[in-house]
Amino acid sequence: MTSQQQDSQSPKSQLSEPQGFWQSGFWKSQRENVQILAIALILAVIIRLFIAEPRYIPSDSMVPTLQIGDRLVIEKVAYRLRPPAAGEVIVFEPPALLQEYGYSADRAFIKRIIATPGDTIEVHQGLVYRNGQPLAEPYIAESPQYEMSSVTVPPNQFFVMGDNRNNSNDSHVWGFLPQKNIIGRAIFRFWSLERFGVLKN
């Protein structure tokens, strides 16, 4: 047998050409992981846009209910099924007047709904009156130290206030909140741990 014939039958001559990256065993083993990661990212975006998202509390306007640094889950489904209700804590985009004051459109606010469309609201001698009746508000830091004449909430708008009444930039300053500005409802505090739990609206 010639050396040429030996070479043609040697193990080296039986090796196939090197595979490209996309056909390699490494890529095939990782392809499923990449697909899972892509699906997870898509689901995360969908959940944040349409179902729920986390939010951070940067100010003391909702003390004592919410403290600076609290982190909340904001759900976005309920208000597609029903209108917002008085007493609920909501997150919203600043209305036009607040944007005129210099707040950016993507800065979120958090307040409590005090009055809904058609309600009358006023503040007198430390009490908030809705439809002529004083509200029992065990959640506030202290009674409001200001007066506000009676106003009626227009259709598709809401009157919101911070629980820290005397340190809150809310509807008594800038007026009614359009429903279209509402992002969602605060339902759960996941930080801090000692305050972990469902928010009572």
N, CA and C atoms as a LAMMPS dump frame, in Angstrom:
ITEM: TIMESTEP
0
ITEM: NUMBER OF ATOMS
603
ITEM: BOX BOUNDS ff ff ff
-5.0000000000000000e+02 5.0000000000000000e+02
-5.0000000000000000e+02 5.0000000000000000e+02
-5.0000000000000000e+02 5.0000000000000000e+02
ITEM: ATOMS id mol type element x y z
1 1 1 N 0.87 -1.206 0
2 1 2 C 0 0 0
3 1 3 C 0.886 1.228 0
4 2 1 N 0.607 2.122 -0.879
5 2 2 C 1.421 3.327 -0.962
6 2 3 C 1.095 4.26 0.186
7 3 1 N 2 5.227 0.403
8 3 2 C 1.772 6.226 1.47
9 3 3 C 0.566 7.081 1.155
10 4 1 N 0.333 7.323 -0.161
11 4 2 C -0.837 8.126 -0.543
12 4 3 C -2.131 7.427 -0.158
13 5 1 N -2.153 6.099 -0.37
14 5 2 C -3.343 5.323 -0.023
15 5 3 C -3.545 5.276 1.482
16 6 1 N -2.409 5.186 2.212
17 6 2 C -2.512 5.186 3.675
18 6 3 C -3.089 6.494 4.186
19 7 1 N -2.638 7.61 3.591
20 7 2 C -3.144 8.92 4.011
21 7 3 C -4.647 9.046 3.768
22 8 1 N -5.086 8.498 2.642
23 8 2 C -6.499 8.641 2.325
24 8 3 C -7.386 7.855 3.27
25 9 1 N -6.815 6.823 3.919
26 9 2 C -7.605 6.016 4.837
27 9 3 C -7.294 6.322 6.296
28 10 1 N -6.437 7.29 6.533
29 10 2 C -6.075 7.643 7.91
30 10 3 C -7.236 8.326 8.599
31 11 1 N -7.281 8.323 9.967
32 11 2 C -8.377 8.976 10.699
33 11 3 C -8.526 10.439 10.345
34 12 1 N -7.388 11.097 10.076
35 12 2 C -7.469 12.529 9.774
36 12 3 C -8.332 12.775 8.546
37 13 1 N -8.197 11.869 7.58
38 13 2 C -8.928 12.082 6.335
39 13 3 C -10.422 11.876 6.498
40 14 1 N -10.84 11.276 7.623
41 14 2 C -12.249 11.01 7.853
42 14 3 C -12.962 12.158 8.572
43 15 1 N -12.233 13.181 9.058
44 15 2 C -12.842 14.3 9.792
45 15 3 C -13.622 15.194 8.851
46 16 1 N -14.792 15.658 9.33
47 16 2 C -15.6 16.575 8.518
48 16 3 C -15.059 17.985 8.657
49 17 1 N -15.518 18.861 7.791
50 17 2 C -15.116 20.263 7.845
51 17 3 C -15.614 20.895 9.147
52 18 1 N -14.868 21.867 9.747
53 18 2 C -15.315 22.544 10.976
54 18 3 C -16.685 23.189 10.775
55 19 1 N -17.572 23.054 11.774
56 19 2 C -18.912 23.656 11.681
57 19 3 C -18.832 25.14 12.001
58 20 1 N -19.737 25.93 11.388
59 20 2 C -19.851 27.338 11.739
60 20 3 C -20.457 27.488 13.133
61 21 1 N -20.401 28.727 13.645
62 21 2 C -20.896 28.974 15.01
63 21 3 C -22.358 28.58 15.166
64 22 1 N -23.184 28.942 14.177
65 22 2 C -24.633 28.719 14.313
66 22 3 C -24.998 27.241 14.254
67 23 1 N -24.063 26.407 13.707
68 23 2 C -24.325 24.979 13.688
69 23 3 C -23.594 24.237 14.803
70 24 1 N -22.849 24.996 15.613
71 24 2 C -22.026 24.362 16.637
72 24 3 C -22.87 23.81 17.773
73 25 1 N -22.273 22.82 18.475
74 25 2 C -22.963 22.249 19.631
75 25 3 C -23.203 23.274 20.72
76 26 1 N -22.272 24.257 20.854
77 26 2 C -22.439 25.285 21.892
78 26 3 C -23.705 26.101 21.653
79 27 1 N -23.864 26.561 20.396
80 27 2 C -25.044 27.376 20.105
81 27 3 C -26.322 26.587 20.301
82 28 1 N -26.321 25.324 19.859
83 28 2 C -27.52 24.506 20.009
84 28 3 C -27.877 24.31 21.481
85 29 1 N -26.836 24.199 22.326
86 29 2 C -27.104 23.996 23.757
87 29 3 C -27.599 25.266 24.431
88 30 1 N -27.219 26.419 23.86
89 30 2 C -27.601 27.691 24.472
90 30 3 C -28.858 28.304 23.864
91 31 1 N -29.276 27.796 22.719
92 31 2 C -30.412 28.393 22.018
93 31 3 C -31.671 28.391 22.872
94 32 1 N -31.92 27.313 23.585
95 32 2 C -33.109 27.233 24.439
96 32 3 C -33.042 28.264 25.563
97 33 1 N -31.854 28.457 26.138
98 33 2 C -31.697 29.467 27.198
99 33 3 C -31.969 30.87 26.676
100 34 1 N -31.475 31.135 25.463
101 34 2 C -31.708 32.455 24.86
102 34 3 C -33.195 32.668 24.606
103 35 1 N -33.874 31.647 24.135
104 35 2 C -35.312 31.75 23.882
105 35 3 C -36.071 32.009 25.18
106 36 1 N -35.707 31.309 26.242
107 36 2 C -36.37 31.511 27.545
108 36 3 C -36.149 32.931 28.038
109 37 1 N -34.911 33.433 27.893
110 37 2 C -34.607 34.797 28.326
111 37 3 C -35.407 35.821 27.53
112 38 1 N -35.516 35.617 26.219
113 38 2 C -36.274 36.548 25.381
114 38 3 C -37.747 36.565 25.772
115 39 1 N -38.311 35.387 26.015
116 39 2 C -39.715 35.305 26.437
117 39 3 C -39.915 35.995 27.78
118 40 1 N -38.963 35.786 28.696
119 40 2 C -39.06 36.419 30.021
120 40 3 C -39.021 37.933 29.911
121 41 1 N -38.161 38.459 29.042
122 41 2 C -38.074 39.913 28.856
123 41 3 C -39.362 40.469 28.26
124 42 1 N -39.913 39.764 27.287
125 42 2 C -41.17 40.21 26.668
126 42 3 C -42.298 40.21 27.689
127 43 1 N -42.374 39.147 28.487
128 43 2 C -43.405 39.076 29.522
129 43 3 C -43.24 40.198 30.547
130 44 1 N -41.991 40.5 30.912
131 44 2 C -41.737 41.568 31.887
132 44 3 C -42.234 42.91 31.363
133 45 1 N -41.98 43.17 30.078
134 45 2 C -42.444 44.426 29.475
135 45 3 C -43.967 44.481 29.445
136 46 1 N -44.596 43.383 29.05
137 46 2 C -46.066 43.341 28.991
138 46 3 C -46.67 43.543 30.372
139 47 1 N -46.109 42.861 31.38
140 47 2 C -46.62 42.997 32.748
141 47 3 C -46.491 44.432 33.225
142 48 1 N -45.337 45.057 32.98
143 48 2 C -45.119 46.434 33.432
144 48 3 C -46.05 47.42 32.739
145 49 1 N -46.285 47.2 31.455
146 49 2 C -47.124 48.132 30.703
147 49 3 C -48.607 47.989 31.028
148 50 1 N -49.072 46.756 31.243
149 50 2 C -50.509 46.53 31.293
150 50 3 C -51.041 45.942 32.599
151 51 1 N -50.186 45.369 33.43
152 51 2 C -50.697 44.647 34.603
153 51 3 C -50.24 45.264 35.921
154 52 1 N -48.939 45.394 36.13
155 52 2 C -48.436 45.923 37.401
156 52 3 C -47.003 46.399 37.227
157 53 1 N -46.596 47.301 38.123
158 53 2 C -45.225 47.781 38.105
159 53 3 C -44.811 48.229 39.505
160 54 1 N -43.515 48.212 39.793
161 54 2 C -43.048 48.692 41.096
162 54 3 C -42.876 50.206 41.078
163 55 1 N -43.051 50.826 42.23
164 55 2 C -42.841 52.265 42.371
165 55 3 C -42.153 52.565 43.697
166 56 1 N -41.386 53.652 43.697
167 56 2 C -40.619 54.092 44.856
168 56 3 C -41.21 55.398 45.381
169 57 1 N -41.309 55.55 46.7
170 57 2 C -41.867 56.773 47.304
171 57 3 C -40.725 57.729 47.636
172 58 1 N -40.64 58.882 46.93
173 58 2 C -39.512 59.793 47.139
174 58 3 C -39.784 60.938 48.116
175 59 1 N -41.056 61.123 48.525
176 59 2 C -41.391 62.273 49.363
177 59 3 C -42.262 61.847 50.539
178 60 1 N -42.526 62.82 51.437
179 60 2 C -43.324 62.52 52.633
180 60 3 C -44.769 62.984 52.513
181 61 1 N -45.262 63.18 51.289
182 61 2 C -46.618 63.713 51.111
183 61 3 C -47.712 62.726 51.515
184 62 1 N -47.364 61.428 51.649
185 62 2 C -48.359 60.427 52.027
186 62 3 C -48.114 59.856 53.427
187 63 1 N -47.236 60.5 54.19
188 63 2 C -47.035 60.102 55.592
189 63 3 C -48.34 60.321 56.348
190 64 1 N -48.742 59.425 57.24
191 64 2 C -48.044 58.248 57.749
192 64 3 C -48.308 56.956 56.974
193 65 1 N -49.2 57.002 55.987
194 65 2 C -49.529 55.779 55.248
195 65 3 C -48.313 55.216 54.52
196 66 1 N -47.575 56.111 53.867
197 66 2 C -46.381 55.719 53.124
198 66 3 C -45.2 56.559 53.581
199 67 1 N -44.074 55.907 53.782
200 67 2 C -42.862 56.579 54.21
201 67 3 C -41.901 56.748 53.031
202 68 1 N -41.013 57.736 53.142
203 68 2 C -39.977 57.897 52.129
204 68 3 C -39.174 56.593 52.032
205 69 1 N -38.986 56.119 50.821
206 69 2 C -38.24 54.882 50.606
207 69 3 C -39.094 53.645 50.478
208 70 1 N -40.389 53.737 50.812
209 70 2 C -41.274 52.588 50.612
210 70 3 C -41.314 52.222 49.13
211 71 1 N -41.455 50.943 48.872
212 71 2 C -41.597 50.459 47.498
213 71 3 C -42.909 49.698 47.374
214 72 1 N -43.648 50.028 46.324
215 72 2 C -45.014 49.532 46.176
216 72 3 C -45.208 48.801 44.869
217 73 1 N -46.232 47.946 44.85
218 73 2 C -46.719 47.362 43.607
219 73 3 C -47.95 48.154 43.182
220 74 1 N -47.935 48.638 41.95
221 74 2 C -49.057 49.401 41.394
222 74 3 C -49.745 48.526 40.355
223 75 1 N -51 48.18 40.623
224 75 2 C -51.714 47.33 39.65
225 75 3 C -52.522 48.204 38.689
226 76 1 N -52.633 47.719 37.435
227 76 2 C -53.227 48.524 36.36
228 76 3 C -54.473 47.905 35.743
229 77 1 N -54.971 46.836 36.34
230 77 2 C -56.085 46.112 35.729
231 77 3 C -57.439 46.614 36.209
232 78 1 N -57.562 46.908 37.502
233 78 2 C -58.87 47.201 38.11
234 78 3 C -59.603 48.328 37.396
235 79 1 N -58.873 49.387 37.037
236 79 2 C -59.546 50.555 36.46
237 79 3 C -59.936 50.365 34.997
238 80 1 N -59.573 49.226 34.428
239 80 2 C -60.12 48.876 33.114
240 80 3 C -61.488 48.214 33.257
241 81 1 N -61.793 47.774 34.479
242 81 2 C -63.044 47.063 34.744
243 81 3 C -64.055 47.921 35.498
244 82 1 N -63.561 48.921 36.225
245 82 2 C -64.436 49.782 37.023
246 82 3 C -63.773 51.139 37.202
247 83 1 N -64.538 52.17 37.576
248 83 2 C -63.927 53.48 37.81
249 83 3 C -63.184 53.515 39.138
250 84 1 N -62.201 54.397 39.289
251 84 2 C -61.533 54.578 40.574
252 84 3 C -62.524 55.003 41.649
253 85 1 N -62.253 54.606 42.896
254 85 2 C -63.172 54.884 44.006
255 85 3 C -62.499 55.758 45.059
256 86 1 N -63.322 56.505 45.78
257 86 2 C -62.824 57.343 46.875
258 86 3 C -62.125 56.472 47.913
259 87 1 N -61.015 56.957 48.42
260 87 2 C -60.253 56.245 49.428
261 87 3 C -59.086 55.461 48.88
262 88 1 N -59.062 55.217 47.583
263 88 2 C -57.979 54.436 46.989
264 88 3 C -56.74 55.304 46.782
265 89 1 N -55.578 54.692 46.999
266 89 2 C -54.301 55.371 46.78
267 89 3 C -53.858 55.076 45.355
268 90 1 N -53.606 56.133 44.591
269 90 2 C -53.306 55.963 43.173
270 90 3 C -51.982 56.648 42.799
271 91 1 N -51.42 56.155 41.706
272 91 2 C -50.25 56.777 41.082
273 91 3 C -50.711 57.378 39.763
274 92 1 N -50.227 58.596 39.468
275 92 2 C -50.697 59.26 38.248
276 92 3 C -49.618 60.159 37.654
277 93 1 N -49.784 60.425 36.369
278 93 2 C -48.93 61.384 35.675
279 93 3 C -49.404 62.797 36.022
280 94 1 N -48.486 63.767 36.151
281 94 2 C -48.908 65.12 36.519
282 94 3 C -49.816 65.74 35.469
283 95 1 N -50.912 66.367 35.901
284 95 2 C -51.785 67.054 34.944
285 95 3 C -51.095 68.285 34.36
286 96 1 N -51.775 68.927 33.416
287 96 2 C -51.171 70.023 32.649
288 96 3 C -50.644 71.141 33.542
289 97 1 N -51.412 71.528 34.581
290 97 2 C -50.994 72.646 35.426
291 97 3 C -49.689 72.327 36.149
292 98 1 N -49.551 71.105 36.629
293 98 2 C -48.302 70.718 37.291
294 98 3 C -47.139 70.737 36.302
295 99 1 N -47.395 70.348 35.072
296 99 2 C -46.34 70.404 34.069
297 99 3 C -45.949 71.844 33.782
298 100 1 N -46.919 72.752 33.847
299 100 2 C -46.599 74.173 33.693
300 100 3 C -45.733 74.679 34.846
301 101 1 N -45.899 74.078 36.019
302 101 2 C -45.076 74.442 37.174
303 101 3 C -43.664 73.89 37.07
304 102 1 N -43.4 73.05 36.061
305 102 2 C -42.048 72.551 35.855
306 102 3 C -41.852 71.073 36.1
307 103 1 N -42.92 70.355 36.475
308 103 2 C -42.801 68.912 36.672
309 103 3 C -42.854 68.21 35.312
310 104 1 N -41.936 67.274 35.089
311 104 2 C -41.892 66.569 33.802
312 104 3 C -43.067 65.604 33.693
313 105 1 N -43.475 65.354 32.463
314 105 2 C -44.646 64.513 32.214
315 105 3 C -44.436 63.078 32.68
316 106 1 N -43.172 62.635 32.763
317 106 2 C -42.929 61.248 33.163
318 106 3 C -42.682 61.093 34.662
319 107 1 N -42.866 62.169 35.422
320 107 2 C -42.712 62.076 36.878
321 107 3 C -44.052 61.672 37.491
322 108 1 N -44.083 60.563 38.208
323 108 2 C -45.331 60.068 38.778
324 108 3 C -45.569 60.644 40.171
325 109 1 N -46.84 60.906 40.47
326 109 2 C -47.276 61.357 41.792
327 109 3 C -48.109 60.251 42.435
328 110 1 N -48.188 60.271 43.757
329 110 2 C -49.051 59.326 44.467
330 110 3 C -49.882 60.076 45.496
331 111 1 N -51.197 59.904 45.447
332 111 2 C -52.129 60.569 46.361
333 111 3 C -53.32 59.643 46.614
334 112 1 N -54.212 60.107 47.472
335 112 2 C -55.436 59.36 47.764
336 112 3 C -56.631 60.051 47.108
337 113 1 N -57.505 59.26 46.488
338 113 2 C -58.729 59.831 45.917
339 113 3 C -59.668 60.209 47.06
340 114 1 N -60.086 61.461 47.063
341 114 2 C -60.99 61.957 48.102
342 114 3 C -62.4 62.152 47.558
343 115 1 N -62.502 62.543 46.311
344 115 2 C -63.825 62.77 45.721
345 115 3 C -63.821 62.333 44.266
346 116 1 N -64.954 61.826 43.826
347 116 2 C -65.109 61.304 42.472
348 116 3 C -66.058 62.206 41.671
349 117 1 N -66.223 61.975 40.375
350 117 2 C -67.063 62.855 39.557
351 117 3 C -68.454 63.072 40.154
352 118 1 N -68.857 64.352 40.212
353 118 2 C -70.168 64.718 40.74
354 118 3 C -70.162 65.064 42.218
355 119 1 N -69.13 64.667 42.96
356 119 2 C -69.042 65.013 44.387
357 119 3 C -68.691 66.482 44.565
358 120 1 N -69.168 67.058 45.669
359 120 2 C -68.697 68.377 46.091
360 120 3 C -67.699 68.172 47.224
361 121 1 N -66.696 69.022 47.261
362 121 2 C -65.63 68.873 48.253
363 121 3 C -65.236 70.253 48.775
364 122 1 N -65.003 70.34 50.079
365 122 2 C -64.502 71.58 50.667
366 122 3 C -63.69 71.247 51.911
367 123 1 N -62.86 72.21 52.324
368 123 2 C -62.067 72.066 53.543
369 123 3 C -62.386 73.255 54.434
370 124 1 N -62.8 72.949 55.677
371 124 2 C -63.222 74.028 56.578
372 124 3 C -62.91 73.643 58.019
373 125 1 N -62.185 74.511 58.683
374 125 2 C -61.855 74.341 60.097
375 125 3 C -61.27 72.953 60.399
376 126 1 N -60.307 72.585 59.586
377 126 2 C -59.568 71.352 59.844
378 126 3 C -60.246 70.064 59.41
379 127 1 N -61.374 70.167 58.724
380 127 2 C -62.09 68.973 58.264
381 127 3 C -62.307 69.032 56.749
382 128 1 N -62.307 67.86 56.13
383 128 2 C -62.634 67.751 54.712
384 128 3 C -64.084 67.285 54.613
385 129 1 N -64.887 68.026 53.873
386 129 2 C -66.294 67.697 53.697
387 129 3 C -66.53 67.209 52.269
388 130 1 N -67.198 66.07 52.163
389 130 2 C -67.613 65.553 50.856
390 130 3 C -69.122 65.48 50.848
391 131 1 N -69.713 66.182 49.885
392 131 2 C -71.175 66.242 49.782
393 131 3 C -71.806 66.677 51.104
394 132 1 N -71.149 67.612 51.759
395 132 2 C -71.683 68.207 52.984
396 132 3 C -71.392 67.437 54.255
397 133 1 N -70.762 66.262 54.14
398 133 2 C -70.496 65.437 55.316
399 133 3 C -68.988 65.403 55.619
400 134 1 N -68.609 65.607 56.882
401 134 2 C -67.182 65.535 57.224
402 134 3 C -66.667 64.099 57.104
403 135 1 N -65.46 63.972 56.577
404 135 2 C -64.875 62.647 56.407
405 135 3 C -64.142 62.208 57.67
406 136 1 N -64.312 60.95 58.036
407 136 2 C -63.491 60.35 59.083
408 136 3 C -62.217 59.852 58.41
409 137 1 N -61.084 60.424 58.82
410 137 2 C -59.834 60.125 58.123
411 137 3 C -58.734 59.734 59.113
412 138 1 N -58.745 58.506 59.593
413 138 2 C -57.734 58.075 60.559
414 138 3 C -56.343 57.937 59.953
415 139 1 N -56.243 58.011 58.638
416 139 2 C -54.974 57.789 57.949
417 139 3 C -54.13 59.058 57.793
418 140 1 N -54.642 60.243 58.113
419 140 2 C -53.891 61.472 57.848
420 140 3 C -52.888 61.772 58.969
421 141 1 N -51.862 62.562 58.618
422 141 2 C -50.84 62.938 59.601
423 141 3 C -51.395 63.952 60.591
424 142 1 N -52.15 64.933 60.081
425 142 2 C -52.774 65.956 60.92
426 142 3 C -53.864 66.651 60.112
427 143 1 N -54.715 67.37 60.79
428 143 2 C -55.812 68.069 60.114
429 143 3 C -55.262 69.159 59.208
430 144 1 N -55.912 69.39 58.073
431 144 2 C -55.446 70.464 57.178
432 144 3 C -55.558 71.833 57.844
433 145 1 N -54.509 72.617 57.706
434 145 2 C -54.464 73.948 58.291
435 145 3 C -54.739 75.017 57.24
436 146 1 N -55.665 74.732 56.365
437 146 2 C -56.043 75.686 55.33
438 146 3 C -57.536 75.559 55.071
439 147 1 N -58.086 76.544 54.392
440 147 2 C -59.494 76.558 54.013
441 147 3 C -59.606 76.407 52.497
442 148 1 N -60.649 75.724 52.049
443 148 2 C -60.907 75.609 50.616
444 148 3 C -62.405 75.658 50.393
445 149 1 N -62.829 76.566 49.534
446 149 2 C -64.258 76.703 49.241
447 149 3 C -64.775 75.475 48.508
448 150 1 N -66.09 75.28 48.577
449 150 2 C -66.727 74.112 47.97
450 150 3 C -66.569 74.123 46.453
451 151 1 N -66.18 72.979 45.904
452 151 2 C -66.077 72.804 44.45
453 151 3 C -66.736 71.465 44.089
454 152 1 N -67.175 71.362 42.859
455 152 2 C -67.781 70.119 42.371
456 152 3 C -66.84 69.467 41.368
457 153 1 N -66.626 68.187 41.54
458 153 2 C -65.698 67.452 40.67
459 153 3 C -66.362 67.22 39.312
460 154 1 N -65.715 67.637 38.221
461 154 2 C -66.298 67.457 36.886
462 154 3 C -66.288 65.998 36.449
463 155 1 N -67.007 65.672 35.373
464 155 2 C -66.982 64.304 34.829
465 155 3 C -65.565 63.891 34.444
466 156 1 N -65.278 62.614 34.662
467 156 2 C -63.993 62.02 34.269
468 156 3 C -62.792 62.654 34.962
469 157 1 N -63.04 63.255 36.125
470 157 2 C -61.945 63.831 36.894
471 157 3 C -62.115 63.475 38.368
472 158 1 N -61.041 63.692 39.142
473 158 2 C -61.02 63.285 40.539
474 158 3 C -60.334 64.349 41.378
475 159 1 N -60.673 64.356 42.666
476 159 2 C -60.022 65.251 43.619
477 159 3 C -59.142 64.372 44.502
478 160 1 N -57.837 64.648 44.501
479 160 2 C -56.888 63.813 45.24
480 160 3 C -56.13 64.653 46.268
481 161 1 N -55.776 64.014 47.381
482 161 2 C -55.027 64.7 48.433
483 161 3 C -53.988 63.745 49.012
484 162 1 N -52.905 64.322 49.523
485 162 2 C -51.932 63.528 50.244
486 162 3 C -52.371 63.332 51.681
487 163 1 N -51.983 62.224 52.295
488 163 2 C -52.343 61.984 53.697
489 163 3 C -51.61 62.936 54.64
490 164 1 N -50.476 63.429 54.212
491 164 2 C -49.761 64.468 54.958
492 164 3 C -50.29 65.817 54.476
493 165 1 N -51.496 66.138 54.902
494 165 2 C -52.291 67.217 54.311
495 165 3 C -51.57 68.564 54.211
496 166 1 N -50.758 68.888 55.19
497 166 2 C -50.122 70.211 55.205
498 166 3 C -48.76 70.225 54.52
499 167 1 N -48.39 69.123 53.916
500 167 2 C -47.138 69.061 53.158
501 167 3 C -47.356 68.224 51.902
502 168 1 N -48.401 68.583 51.155
503 168 2 C -48.763 67.812 49.973
504 168 3 C -49.186 68.735 48.836
505 169 1 N -48.538 68.551 47.702
506 169 2 C -48.888 69.279 46.492
507 169 3 C -49.982 68.495 45.782
508 170 1 N -51.234 68.827 46.086
509 170 2 C -52.349 68.006 45.609
510 170 3 C -53.461 68.849 45.011
511 171 1 N -54.661 68.286 44.904
512 171 2 C -55.752 68.964 44.201
513 171 3 C -56.167 70.283 44.837
514 172 1 N -55.924 70.46 46.115
515 172 2 C -56.29 71.75 46.719
516 172 3 C -55.36 72.864 46.217
517 173 1 N -54.237 72.478 45.582
518 173 2 C -53.299 73.452 45.017
519 173 3 C -53.516 73.603 43.51
520 174 1 N -53.584 72.478 42.796
521 174 2 C -53.579 72.547 41.335
522 174 3 C -54.864 72.063 40.667
523 175 1 N -55.857 71.655 41.424
524 175 2 C -57.149 71.338 40.819
525 175 3 C -57.395 69.855 40.601
526 176 1 N -58.283 69.561 39.684
527 176 2 C -58.766 68.194 39.496
528 176 3 C -57.794 67.359 38.661
529 177 1 N -57.859 66.042 38.91
530 177 2 C -57.007 65.096 38.189
531 177 3 C -57.827 64.391 37.113
532 178 1 N -57.455 64.524 35.844
533 178 2 C -58.154 63.779 34.786
534 178 3 C -57.943 62.267 34.942
535 179 1 N -58.982 61.505 34.698
536 179 2 C -58.873 60.051 34.827
537 179 3 C -57.811 59.472 33.894
538 180 1 N -57.63 60.085 32.74
539 180 2 C -56.657 59.57 31.764
540 180 3 C -55.229 59.617 32.299
541 181 1 N -54.978 60.433 33.325
542 181 2 C -53.63 60.545 33.892
543 181 3 C -53.315 59.444 34.904
544 182 1 N -54.339 58.7 35.321
545 182 2 C -54.12 57.686 36.358
546 182 3 C -53.382 56.489 35.77
547 183 1 N -52.28 56.123 36.416
548 183 2 C -51.48 54.97 35.998
549 183 3 C -52.025 53.683 36.611
550 184 1 N -52.348 53.731 37.893
551 184 2 C -52.845 52.537 38.553
552 184 3 C -53.049 52.748 40.034
553 185 1 N -53.367 51.67 40.719
554 185 2 C -53.737 51.696 42.142
555 185 3 C -52.659 50.999 42.963
556 186 1 N -52.242 51.656 44.048
557 186 2 C -51.249 51.072 44.945
558 186 3 C -51.926 50.001 45.794
559 187 1 N -51.391 48.768 45.739
560 187 2 C -52.058 47.679 46.456
561 187 3 C -51.166 46.949 47.45
562 188 1 N -49.845 47.053 47.262
563 188 2 C -48.972 46.208 48.081
564 188 3 C -47.633 46.901 48.315
565 189 1 N -47.167 46.859 49.569
566 189 2 C -45.845 47.395 49.902
567 189 3 C -44.891 46.205 50.089
568 190 1 N -43.818 46.157 49.28
569 190 2 C -42.854 45.064 49.425
570 190 3 C -41.552 45.514 50.081
571 191 1 N -41.451 46.798 50.37
572 191 2 C -40.32 47.333 51.128
573 191 3 C -40.769 48.632 51.782
574 192 1 N -40.458 48.877 53.029
575 192 2 C -39.523 48.144 53.863
576 192 3 C -40.162 46.884 54.463
577 193 1 N -39.301 45.962 54.919
578 193 2 C -39.797 44.672 55.362
579 193 3 C -40.695 44.764 56.589
580 194 1 N -40.393 45.713 57.474
581 194 2 C -41.229 45.824 58.689
582 194 3 C -42.616 46.388 58.366
583 195 1 N -42.78 46.945 57.178
584 195 2 C -44.084 47.477 56.763
585 195 3 C -44.647 46.686 55.591
586 196 1 N -44.077 45.52 55.345
587 196 2 C -44.46 44.64 54.23
588 196 3 C -45.926 44.248 54.349
589 197 1 N -46.664 44.347 53.239
590 197 2 C -48.046 43.886 53.264
591 197 3 C -48.973 44.667 52.363
592 198 1 N -50.223 44.264 52.36
593 198 2 C -51.265 44.879 51.55
594 198 3 C -51.601 46.264 52.091
595 199 1 N -51.784 47.241 51.186
596 199 2 C -52.202 48.572 51.608
597 199 3 C -53.702 48.601 51.817
598 200 1 N -54.118 49.174 52.915
599 200 2 C -55.557 49.308 53.187
600 200 3 C -56.042 50.619 52.614
601 201 1 N -56.924 50.525 51.594
602 201 2 C -57.475 51.727 50.969
603 201 3 C -58.752 52.14 51.67
